[in-house]
Amino acid sequence: MTFRASPQLVGDYFRLFVTRGAYTVQSARPHPESGRHYYYRPTDRKSGAGLSLTTETLRRHLEGEITIPQCGINPATQQCKWIAIDDDSDCGHRSYCGLVCKLSAERRILALH
């Protein structure tokens, strides 16, 4: 079964997480020598200008067709709109919970688990 992102989901995701129009895309295939995936900035074929993120590109990302990283920092304000914490260590969950509780108490974040 293939996941289909509804226009509502794409719009909500755009409003909640997208902070800038500039974006990069992960290469579809790994580099033959290093085996690593690299990121590149999509450009207009005629002008060479960088493309801005569209809802269509975001839909493709949400459906797993392409991988695009997102930056939580708004370039106009230099403030984080969101952060992601990935800690797979044995005590990572306790550290994360402590940080969330502290920042939530200070009313600096809205935590979604």
DSSP file (Angstrom, degrees, kcal/mol; ACC not computed):
  #  RESIDUE AA STRUCTURE BP1 BP2  ACC     N-H-->O    O-->H-N    N-H-->O    O-->H-N    TCO  KAPPA ALPHA  PHI   PSI    X-CA   Y-CA   Z-CA
    1    1 A M              0   0    0      0, 0.0     2,-0.4     0, 0.0     0, 0.0   0.000 360.0 360.0 360.0 131.0    0.0    0.0    0.0
    2    2 A T        -     0   0    0      1,-0.0     2,-0.3     2,-0.0    61,-0.0  -0.773 360.0-124.7 -95.3 133.4    1.4    3.4   -1.0
    3    3 A F        -     0   0    0     -2,-0.4     2,-0.5    60,-0.2    -1,-0.0  -0.610  23.0-161.8 -76.1 132.3    1.0    6.4    1.3
    4    4 A R        -     0   0    0     -2,-0.3     2,-0.6    58,-0.0    55,-0.0  -0.976  11.5-140.6-117.0 121.7   -0.7    9.4   -0.3
    5    5 A A        -     0   0    0     -2,-0.5    58,-0.1    54,-0.2    54,-0.0  -0.705  20.5-135.1 -82.6 121.6   -0.3   12.8    1.4
    6    6 A S     >  -     0   0    0     -2,-0.6     4,-2.5     1,-0.1     5,-0.2  -0.347  20.8-112.8 -71.5 156.1   -3.5   14.7    1.3
    7    7 A P  H  > S+     0   0    0      0, 0.0     4,-2.5     0, 0.0     5,-0.2   0.860 120.1  55.5 -56.1 -34.4   -3.5   18.4    0.3
    8    8 A Q  H  > S+     0   0    0      2,-0.2     4,-2.7     1,-0.2     5,-0.2   0.931 108.3  46.5 -63.5 -46.2   -4.5   19.2    3.9
    9    9 A L  H  > S+     0   0    0      2,-0.2     4,-2.8     1,-0.2     5,-0.2   0.924 113.1  49.0 -62.4 -45.4   -1.5   17.2    5.3
   10   10 A V  H  X S+     0   0    0     -4,-2.5     4,-2.5     1,-0.2    -2,-0.2   0.923 113.4  47.1 -61.4 -44.8    0.9   18.9    2.9
   11   11 A G  H  X S+     0   0    0     -4,-2.5     4,-2.4    -5,-0.2    -2,-0.2   0.911 113.2  48.1 -63.6 -43.5   -0.5   22.4    3.7
   12   12 A D  H  X S+     0   0    0     -4,-2.7     4,-2.5     2,-0.2     5,-0.2   0.929 112.6  48.6 -62.9 -45.3   -0.4   21.7    7.5
   13   13 A Y  H  X>S+     0   0    0     -4,-2.8     4,-2.9     1,-0.2     5,-0.7   0.918 110.5  52.0 -60.8 -44.1    3.2   20.4    7.3
   14   14 A F  H  X5S+     0   0    0     -4,-2.5     4,-1.4    -5,-0.2    -1,-0.2   0.937 112.8  44.4 -57.9 -48.8    4.2   23.4    5.2
   15   15 A R  H  <5S+     0   0    0     -4,-2.4    -1,-0.2     1,-0.2    -2,-0.2   0.878 119.9  41.2 -64.9 -38.9    2.8   25.9    7.8
   16   16 A L  H  <5S+     0   0    0     -4,-2.5    -2,-0.2    -5,-0.2    -1,-0.2   0.882 130.3  16.1 -78.7 -39.5    4.2   24.0   10.8
   17   17 A F  H  <5S+     0   0    0     -4,-2.9     2,-0.4    -5,-0.2    -3,-0.2   0.700  93.4  94.9-115.7 -23.5    7.7   23.1    9.6
   18   18 A V     << +     0   0    0     -4,-1.4     3,-0.1    -5,-0.7    54,-0.1  -0.617  34.2 165.3 -81.8 127.0    8.8   25.0    6.5
   19   19 A T        +     0   0    0     -2,-0.4     2,-0.3    52,-0.4    -1,-0.2   0.545  62.2  22.5-113.8 -13.5   10.9   28.1    7.4
   20   20 A R        -     0   0    0      2,-0.1    -1,-0.2    51,-0.1    51,-0.1  -0.989  63.0-129.2-153.5 156.4   12.5   29.0    4.1
   21   21 A G  S    S+     0   0    0     -2,-0.3    32,-2.7    31,-0.1     2,-0.1   0.797  84.1  90.0 -78.5 -29.2   12.0   28.6    0.4
   22   22 A A        +     0   0    0     30,-0.2     2,-0.3    31,-0.0    -2,-0.1  -0.427  56.4 161.3 -68.7 142.2   15.5   27.4   -0.3
   23   23 A Y        -     0   0    0     28,-0.5     2,-0.3    19,-0.2    28,-0.1  -0.976  29.0-138.5-154.3 165.0   16.0   23.6    0.0
   24   24 A T        -     0   0    0     45,-0.5     2,-0.4    -2,-0.3    17,-0.2  -0.859  13.2-142.2-123.9 163.1   18.2   20.7   -0.9
   25   25 A V  E     -A   40   0A   0     15,-2.5    15,-2.1    -2,-0.3     2,-0.3  -0.972  19.1-120.3-126.5 139.7   17.5   17.2   -2.2
   26   26 A Q  E     -A   39   0A   0     41,-3.0    41,-0.4    -2,-0.4    13,-0.2  -0.589  41.2-100.5 -76.3 139.3   19.3   14.0   -1.3
   27   27 A S        -     0   0    0     11,-3.4    -1,-0.1    -2,-0.3     4,-0.0  -0.267  22.9-132.7 -58.4 145.8   20.8   12.2   -4.3
   28   28 A A  S    S+     0   0    0      1,-0.1    -1,-0.1    -3,-0.1    -2,-0.0   0.816  90.2  34.5 -71.9 -30.8   18.7    9.3   -5.5
   29   29 A R  S    S-     0   0    0      9,-0.1     9,-0.3     7,-0.1    -1,-0.1  -0.936  90.5-108.4-124.5 147.3   21.7    7.0   -5.7
   30   30 A P        -     0   0    0      0, 0.0     7,-0.2     0, 0.0     6,-0.1  -0.347  46.5 -89.0 -69.6 156.0   24.8    6.8   -3.5
   31   31 A H     >  -     0   0    0      5,-3.2     4,-2.4     1,-0.1     5,-0.1  -0.442  37.2-129.0 -61.5 133.8   28.2    7.9   -4.8
   32   32 A P  T  4 S+     0   0    0      0, 0.0    -1,-0.1     0, 0.0     0, 0.0   0.805 102.1  35.8 -61.9 -30.1   29.8    4.9   -6.5
   33   33 A E  T  4 S+     0   0    0      3,-0.1    -2,-0.0     1,-0.1     0, 0.0   0.898 128.5  29.5 -89.9 -44.7   33.1    5.3   -4.7
   34   34 A S  T  4 S-     0   0    0      2,-0.2     3,-0.1     1,-0.0    -1,-0.1   0.747  88.3-137.9 -89.6 -24.0   32.1    6.4   -1.2
   35   35 A G     <  +     0   0    0     -4,-2.4     2,-0.2     1,-0.3    -1,-0.0   0.527  61.5 128.9  77.1   4.5   28.6    4.8   -1.0
   36   36 A R        -     0   0    0     -5,-0.1    -5,-3.2    -6,-0.1     2,-0.4  -0.616  59.3-126.7 -94.3 152.0   27.3    8.0    0.5
   37   37 A H        -     0   0    0     -7,-0.2     2,-0.3    -2,-0.2    -9,-0.1  -0.779  27.2-158.4 -90.8 141.5   24.3   10.1   -0.5
   38   38 A Y        -     0   0    0     -2,-0.4   -11,-3.4    -9,-0.3     2,-0.4  -0.784   9.7-127.5-116.9 163.1   25.0   13.7   -1.2
   39   39 A Y  E     -A   26   0A   0     -2,-0.3     2,-0.3   -13,-0.2   -13,-0.2  -0.860  23.8-176.3-111.6 145.8   22.7   16.7   -1.2
   40   40 A Y  E     -A   25   0A   0    -15,-2.1   -15,-2.5    -2,-0.4    -2,-0.0  -0.961  29.1-116.1-139.0 157.0   22.3   19.3   -3.9
   41   41 A R        -     0   0    0     -2,-0.3   -17,-0.2   -17,-0.2     2,-0.1  -0.838  34.5-128.3 -93.9 115.5   20.4   22.5   -4.5
   42   42 A P        -     0   0    0      0, 0.0     9,-2.4     0, 0.0     2,-0.3  -0.386  31.6-168.8 -63.7 139.2   17.8   22.1   -7.3
   43   43 A T  B     -B   50   0B   0      7,-0.3     2,-0.3    -2,-0.1     7,-0.2  -0.906  30.3 -96.0-129.7 157.6   18.1   24.8   -9.9
   44   44 A D     >  -     0   0    0      5,-3.1     4,-2.2    -2,-0.3     5,-0.1  -0.558  32.8-137.6 -68.4 131.1   16.1   26.1  -12.9
   45   45 A R  T  4 S+     0   0    0     -2,-0.3    -1,-0.1     1,-0.2    -2,-0.0   0.824  98.0  40.7 -65.1 -32.3   17.6   24.5  -16.0
   46   46 A K  T  4 S+     0   0    0      1,-0.1    -1,-0.2     3,-0.1    -2,-0.0   0.933 129.5  22.6 -82.5 -48.5   17.4   27.7  -18.1
   47   47 A S  T  4 S-     0   0    0      2,-0.1    -2,-0.2     1,-0.0     3,-0.1   0.713  88.9-132.4 -95.3 -21.6   18.5   30.4  -15.6
   48   48 A G     <  +     0   0    0     -4,-2.2    -3,-0.1     1,-0.3     2,-0.1   0.448  56.9 144.5  81.1  -0.6   20.5   28.3  -13.1
   49   49 A A        -     0   0    0     -6,-0.1    -5,-3.1     1,-0.1    -1,-0.3  -0.418  58.5 -99.3 -71.8 145.9   18.6   30.1  -10.2
   50   50 A G  B     -B   43   0B   0     -7,-0.2    -7,-0.3    -3,-0.1     2,-0.2  -0.385  37.9-123.5 -64.9 140.4   17.8   28.0   -7.1
   51   51 A L        -     0   0    0     -9,-2.4   -28,-0.5   -28,-0.1     2,-0.3  -0.551  18.7-126.3 -83.8 150.6   14.3   26.7   -7.0
   52   52 A S        -     0   0    0     -2,-0.2   -30,-0.2   -30,-0.1     2,-0.1  -0.713  34.1 -94.8 -94.3 148.8   11.9   27.4   -4.1
   53   53 A L        -     0   0    0    -32,-2.7     2,-0.3    -2,-0.3    -1,-0.1  -0.394  46.3-167.2 -62.6 132.3   10.2   24.7   -2.2
   54   54 A T     >  -     0   0    0     -2,-0.1     4,-2.3     1,-0.1     5,-0.2  -0.751  35.8-111.1-116.9 165.8    6.7   24.0   -3.5
   55   55 A T  H  > S+     0   0    0     -2,-0.3     4,-2.4     1,-0.2     5,-0.1   0.834 119.3  56.9 -65.1 -30.7    3.8   22.0   -2.1
   56   56 A E  H  > S+     0   0    0      2,-0.2     4,-2.0     1,-0.2    -1,-0.2   0.923 108.0  45.9 -66.0 -43.8    4.4   19.5   -4.9
   57   57 A T  H  > S+     0   0    0      1,-0.2     4,-1.8     2,-0.2    -2,-0.2   0.914 113.5  49.9 -63.6 -42.7    8.0   18.9   -3.8
   58   58 A L  H  X S+     0   0    0     -4,-2.3     4,-2.6     1,-0.2    -2,-0.2   0.883 108.0  53.4 -64.2 -38.7    6.9   18.6   -0.2
   59   59 A R  H  X S+     0   0    0     -4,-2.4     4,-1.9     1,-0.2    -1,-0.2   0.921 107.5  51.1 -60.6 -44.1    4.2   16.1   -1.2
   60   60 A R  H  <>S+     0   0    0     -4,-2.0     5,-2.4     1,-0.2     6,-0.9   0.877 111.0  49.3 -61.6 -37.8    6.8   14.0   -2.9
   61   61 A H  H ><5S+     0   0    0     -4,-1.8     3,-1.7     4,-0.2    -2,-0.2   0.941 110.4  49.1 -65.4 -48.3    9.0   14.1    0.3
   62   62 A L  H 3<5S+     0   0    0     -4,-2.6    -2,-0.2     1,-0.3    -1,-0.2   0.802 109.7  52.7 -63.8 -29.0    6.1   13.1    2.6
   63   63 A E  T 3<5S-     0   0    0     -4,-1.9    -1,-0.3    -5,-0.2   -60,-0.2   0.434 118.2-112.8 -87.1   0.6    5.2   10.2    0.3
   64   64 A G  T < 5S+     0   0    0     -3,-1.7    -3,-0.2     2,-0.3    -2,-0.1   0.577  84.2 119.2  84.0   9.9    8.8    9.0    0.4
   65   65 A E  S   <S+     0   0    0     -5,-2.4     2,-0.3    -6,-0.2    -4,-0.2   0.875  82.7  10.3 -75.8 -38.0    9.7    9.6   -3.2
   66   66 A I  S    S-     0   0    0     -6,-0.9     2,-0.5    -9,-0.2    -2,-0.3  -0.905  71.7-128.0-135.1 163.5   12.5   12.1   -2.4
   67   67 A T        +     0   0    0    -41,-0.4   -41,-3.0    -2,-0.3    -6,-0.1  -0.970  27.1 172.7-117.1 123.5   14.4   13.1    0.7
   68   68 A I        -     0   0    0     -2,-0.5     2,-0.2   -43,-0.2   -43,-0.2  -0.996  24.6-136.4-127.8 129.1   14.7   16.8    1.6
   69   69 A P        -     0   0    0      0, 0.0   -45,-0.5     0, 0.0     2,-0.4  -0.524  18.0-146.1 -77.8 152.0   16.2   18.1    4.9
   70   70 A Q        -     0   0    0     -2,-0.2     2,-0.5   -47,-0.1   -52,-0.1  -0.942   0.6-145.1-119.1 142.8   14.4   20.9    6.7
   71   71 A C        -     0   0    0     -2,-0.4   -52,-0.4   -51,-0.1   -51,-0.1  -0.908   1.5-155.6-106.4 131.5   16.0   23.7    8.7
   72   72 A G        +     0   0    0     -2,-0.5     9,-3.5    10,-0.1     2,-0.5   0.529  65.3  98.8 -82.9  -6.0   14.1   24.9   11.7
   73   73 A I  B     -C   80   0C   0      7,-0.2     7,-0.2     8,-0.1   -54,-0.1  -0.727  69.2-139.2 -91.3 125.4   15.7   28.4   11.8
   74   74 A N     >  -     0   0    0      5,-2.7     4,-3.0    -2,-0.5     5,-0.5  -0.706   9.0-149.4 -78.0 120.3   13.8   31.2   10.2
   75   75 A P  T  4 S+     0   0    0      0, 0.0    -1,-0.2     0, 0.0   -55,-0.1   0.778  93.6  54.6 -65.8 -24.9   16.3   33.3    8.2
   76   76 A A  T  4 S+     0   0    0      1,-0.1    -2,-0.0     3,-0.1    -3,-0.0   0.860 125.9  19.4 -75.4 -35.2   14.4   36.5    8.8
   77   77 A T  T  4 S-     0   0    0     -3,-0.4    -1,-0.1     2,-0.2     3,-0.1   0.597  89.8-134.8-109.7 -15.1   14.3   36.2   12.6
   78   78 A Q     <  +     0   0    0     -4,-3.0     2,-0.3     1,-0.3    -5,-0.1   0.755  64.4 129.3  59.5  26.6   17.2   33.8   13.3
   79   79 A Q        -     0   0    0     -5,-0.5    -5,-2.7    -7,-0.0     2,-0.4  -0.846  64.2-112.4-109.0 148.4   14.8   32.0   15.7
   80   80 A C  B     -C   73   0C   0     -2,-0.3    -7,-0.2    -7,-0.2     3,-0.1  -0.641  21.0-171.6 -79.3 130.6   14.0   28.3   15.7
   81   81 A K  S    S-     0   0    0     -9,-3.5     2,-0.3    -2,-0.4    -1,-0.2   0.761  75.8 -10.8 -85.7 -30.9   10.5   27.4   14.7
   82   82 A W        -     0   0    0    -10,-0.5    -1,-0.4   -65,-0.1     2,-0.3  -0.975  61.1-151.3-160.1 160.6   11.1   23.8   15.8
   83   83 A I        -     0   0    0     -2,-0.3     2,-0.4    -3,-0.1   -12,-0.0  -0.963   6.6-149.2-135.2 156.3   13.9   21.4   16.8
   84   84 A A        -     0   0    0     -2,-0.3     2,-0.5     2,-0.0   -12,-0.1  -0.996   9.1-164.3-125.8 133.0   14.3   17.6   16.4
   85   85 A I        -     0   0    0     -2,-0.4     2,-0.5     2,-0.0    -2,-0.0  -0.975   7.4-179.5-119.6 125.3   16.3   15.6   18.9
   86   86 A D        +     0   0    0     -2,-0.5     2,-0.5    10,-0.0    -2,-0.0  -0.930  12.4 160.5-125.9 105.7   17.5   12.1   18.0
   87   87 A D        +     0   0    0     -2,-0.5     9,-0.1     1,-0.1    -2,-0.0  -0.948  13.8 176.2-130.7 109.7   19.4   10.4   20.9
   88   88 A D        +     0   0    0     -2,-0.5    -1,-0.1     4,-0.1     5,-0.0   0.269  42.9 119.6 -97.1  11.1   19.7    6.6   20.7
   89   89 A S  S >  S-     0   0    0      1,-0.1     3,-1.1     2,-0.0     4,-0.4  -0.243  80.3-103.9 -72.4 166.5   21.9    6.3   23.8
   90   90 A D  T 3  S+     0   0    0      1,-0.3     3,-0.3     2,-0.1     4,-0.2   0.842 122.7  34.3 -59.7 -35.4   20.8    4.3   26.9
   91   91 A C  T 3> S+     0   0    0      1,-0.2     4,-2.2     2,-0.1    -1,-0.3   0.298  87.8 106.0-103.6  10.2   20.0    7.5   28.8
   92   92 A G  H <> S+     0   0    0     -3,-1.1     4,-2.6     1,-0.2     5,-0.2   0.866  76.5  53.7 -56.9 -40.7   18.8    9.5   25.9
   93   93 A H  H  > S+     0   0    0     -4,-0.4     4,-2.7    -3,-0.3    -1,-0.2   0.916 109.5  47.4 -64.0 -43.0   15.1    9.3   26.9
   94   94 A R  H  > S+     0   0    0      2,-0.2     4,-2.4     1,-0.2    -1,-0.2   0.920 113.1  48.6 -64.1 -43.0   15.8   10.7   30.4
   95   95 A S  H  X S+     0   0    0     -4,-2.2     4,-2.2     2,-0.2    -2,-0.2   0.921 113.0  48.1 -62.3 -43.8   17.9   13.5   29.0
   96   96 A Y  H  X S+     0   0    0     -4,-2.6     4,-2.7     2,-0.2     5,-0.2   0.931 111.5  49.2 -63.0 -46.8   15.2   14.4   26.4
   97   97 A C  H  X S+     0   0    0     -4,-2.7     4,-2.6     1,-0.2    -1,-0.2   0.894 110.7  51.0 -61.6 -40.4   12.4   14.3   29.0
   98   98 A G  H  X S+     0   0    0     -4,-2.4     4,-2.2     2,-0.2    -1,-0.2   0.915 111.9  46.7 -62.7 -43.2   14.4   16.5   31.3
   99   99 A L  H  X S+     0   0    0     -4,-2.2     4,-2.7     2,-0.2     5,-0.3   0.925 113.0  48.7 -64.7 -45.3   15.0   19.1   28.6
  100  100 A V  H  X S+     0   0    0     -4,-2.7     4,-2.7     1,-0.2     5,-0.2   0.919 112.0  49.1 -62.0 -44.3   11.4   19.1   27.5
  101  101 A C  H  X S+     0   0    0     -4,-2.6     4,-2.3    -5,-0.2    -1,-0.2   0.921 112.7  47.9 -61.7 -44.1   10.1   19.5   31.0
  102  102 A K  H  X S+     0   0    0     -4,-2.2     4,-1.4     2,-0.2    -2,-0.2   0.948 116.5  41.4 -62.6 -50.1   12.5   22.4   31.7
  103  103 A L  H  <>S+     0   0    0     -4,-2.7     5,-2.6     1,-0.2     6,-0.7   0.858 114.2  52.5 -69.2 -34.5   11.7   24.2   28.5
  104  104 A S  H ><5S+     0   0    0     -4,-2.7     3,-1.5    -5,-0.3    -1,-0.2   0.902 106.9  52.9 -66.0 -40.2    8.0   23.6   28.8
  105  105 A A  H 3<5S+     0   0    0     -4,-2.3    -1,-0.2     1,-0.3    -2,-0.2   0.843 108.8  50.0 -63.3 -33.1    8.0   25.0   32.3
  106  106 A E  T 3<5S-     0   0    0     -4,-1.4    -1,-0.3    -5,-0.2    -2,-0.2   0.427 113.1-124.7 -83.4   1.5    9.6   28.1   31.0
  107  107 A R  T < 5S+     0   0    0     -3,-1.5    -3,-0.2     2,-0.1    -2,-0.1   0.843  75.8 123.8  57.5  37.1    6.9   28.2   28.3
  108  108 A R      < +     0   0    0     -5,-2.6     2,-0.3     1,-0.1    -4,-0.2   0.619  67.8  29.7 -98.7 -16.7    9.5   28.3   25.5
  109  109 A I        -     0   0    0     -6,-0.7     2,-0.5    -9,-0.1    -1,-0.1  -0.953  58.5-140.6-141.2 160.0    8.3   25.2   23.7
  110  110 A L        -     0   0    0     -2,-0.3     2,-0.4    -3,-0.1    -6,-0.0  -0.986  34.6-147.0-113.3 113.8    5.3   23.1   22.8
  111  111 A A        -     0   0    0     -2,-0.5     2,-0.5   -11,-0.1    -2,-0.0  -0.705  16.1-172.5 -92.4 130.2    6.5   19.5   22.9
  112  112 A L              0   0    0     -2,-0.4    -2,-0.0     1,-0.1     0, 0.0  -0.986 360.0 360.0-115.9 127.2    5.1   16.9   20.6
  113  113 A H              0   0    0     -2,-0.5    -1,-0.1     0, 0.0    -2,-0.0   0.403 360.0 360.0-106.6 360.0    6.1   13.3   21.3
